[in-house]
Every structure is written in C-alpha cells, then in structure tokens.
C-alpha cells in the first residue's frame, strides 16, 4: 500500500524535473544568436551587428507586413522578400544596448546590385556583380526604417 504513493511521488518528481529542463532549455535558446537564410552570424558580426532571438516579453508594435512594406519602399521597391524575422539587435559597442527590430531579408537575385566602392580593379558592370545578401532593419516598435546592409561580390576587371 505504501509503494503506490511513493511511486506516484517519484513519477511526479521526474515530470517536474523534465518540465524544468524544458523551460531552462527554452530560455537558453531564446538568448542565443541565430542565422538568417543565406546570412551567417559571422557575416553580421563582421559588419558590427549581433542579432538575438526576442524574449517572450518582446512584443512588436508593427507587424512583419508593415516592416516589409517599409523595407521595400526605402531600399528595394521591386525586390522579393525571402524572410522577415523579429530579433533583438545588440550594439557591439555597448552590449547592454539593444532594440527590437524586424530584419527583412531579400532574395539576392531580386536586388539590383550596387557598384563596388573603393579601388578600381573590380568591375562595376551589374552583370559582373553578385549580391550575397541584402537586409533592411526596421524598428519593431515605431515602424521606422533604421538601416540596410548589403554584401556584394564583383569580378576583377579584365585588361
């Protein structure tokens, strides 16, 4: 008779331990950085940007459709959106400073490439330039366009 309550108590303890583990893992993964389609965390960090998953209490005031509209209008009117992600953008200069943003990730082939800047050994012909990624960051609380980030590659000029 005593074994039944003890077995139930042990089973209850196991269930509670499992639930606590799931909650801890969920909180841990919410704080980790993540990659966008076609853009690695390293690509972003080399540009001074760190993105983290939003926490459960991070709520956007504007939706992803509105963010896409803002991003297209400001950066790429005819481009195709491949992904829109809600994220916390962390300031690499001040890791405590962060803001909630929509990251609008465009299909690279739908972006008109910008000519490379700087020195003159790279082709400026659009057919020689390949867009690796194009992102627009929109403030998720105000809906304001914040900035864009694009990485392109060009072929060397042939003599």
N, C-alpha and C positions, 0 to 999 in steps of 0.2 A: 504494500500500500504506500509506503514512503518513497518507493522508487519512481512512481509516476510523477509526483510533484517535482522531484529532483530532476528528472529527465525533461520535464516541461521548463523548469527554470534554466537548465543548461541550454536547451534549444532556444529559449528567449534571449539568453546572453549571446549566443552565436549570431542570431539575427541582428541584434543591436550592434555587435561588432562589425558585421558586414555592412550595415547601413552607415555606420560612422566612417568606414573605409571608403564607401562610395561618395559620401559628402566631402571627405578630405580630398579625394582624387578630383572631384568636380571643381573644388576651389583651387586646387593646384593647377589644373589645366586652364582655368579661366585667367590665370595670371601669366601664363606662358605666351611668348610671342608666336606668331604664325606667319605662314607664307601665303601670298596671293597667287592665283593662277598665273604662271609664267613669270613671277617675280619672287625672288627669294628674300629672306630676311637679310642676307648679306648684301644683296643689291640695294635694299633700302638703307641699311646701316651705312654703306659707303656714301650715301647721299645725306647722312645725318638724320635719318628717320628711323624710329623704333615704333612698331605697332604691337599692341597687346589686345587680347580679347577683352571685350567690355565685361564689366562685372554685372551681376544680376540686377543691381540697382541703377545701372546706367541706362537711362531712357532717352531716346531721341525725340526732339520736338518736331522734326520734319521727317517724312518718310523717304525711302530709297528712290521712289519715282521722282519726287521733287529734286532730290540730290542729283539724279541722272540728268534731269532737265537743266539744272544749273550748270553741271559739268559740260554737257554738250554745247550749251549756248555760249559759254565762255572759252572753251578750249577746242572743241571738235564737233561742229554742228552736224556733219554728215556721218560721224563715226558710229560704230556698233559697240554697244556696251556688252562686255562678256561677263562682268561680275560687279556687284556692288556689296561692300562689306562694311558693317559697323565696327569701329575699332577705337581704341584709346591710342592717341598719338602722344608719345612721350618725348619731351625735349631732351636731346642728348647732352645739352649744356647743363640742364637742371632736371635731374631725373625725377624730382618731385612734381614738376610741372607737366601736366598732361591735359588734353582736351578730347572730347568725344567727337569723332569725325565719321563721315561716310567716305569711303575710298571707292571711287568709280574707276574701274579697270577696263580699258578699251581693248578691243581686238587690234593687235598691232597692224594687221594688213588693212584696216579701215582708216588708219591715221595718215594724213599727208605728212611725210617726213620733213622735218626742218633741216636745212643745210647744216653741216657741222660747223661749229665755231672754232676759232683759233687758226693755227697754222695752215698753210696752203697745200699740203701734199695729199689731201683727201678730196675725192670727187664731190661736187655739190649738185650733180645731176640726180634728180629724185629717183631715177631707176637704179642708181647705184647705192642708194641709202636704204637700210632695213631698220625698221623700228623694232626694238627688242621689247619695250613695254611703254605704255602711256597711262599715267594715273592722274586723277584730279581729286583733290581733297576738299570736301565741303563740310562746314561746321554743322554738326548734327543738332545743335540747339537753336542756331539762328538761321540756318539755310544759306549762309554766305559762302561764296567761293573763297577758298583760302589760298591755294597754290596748286600748280601742276608739276609733275615730274615725268620726264620722258627720257628714255635712253635709246639712242640710235647708233648704228654702225654704218660706216661708209667704206667703200673700197679705195685703195690708193689710186692716185691719178697716174695714168699710163703716159709715158713720154713718147 
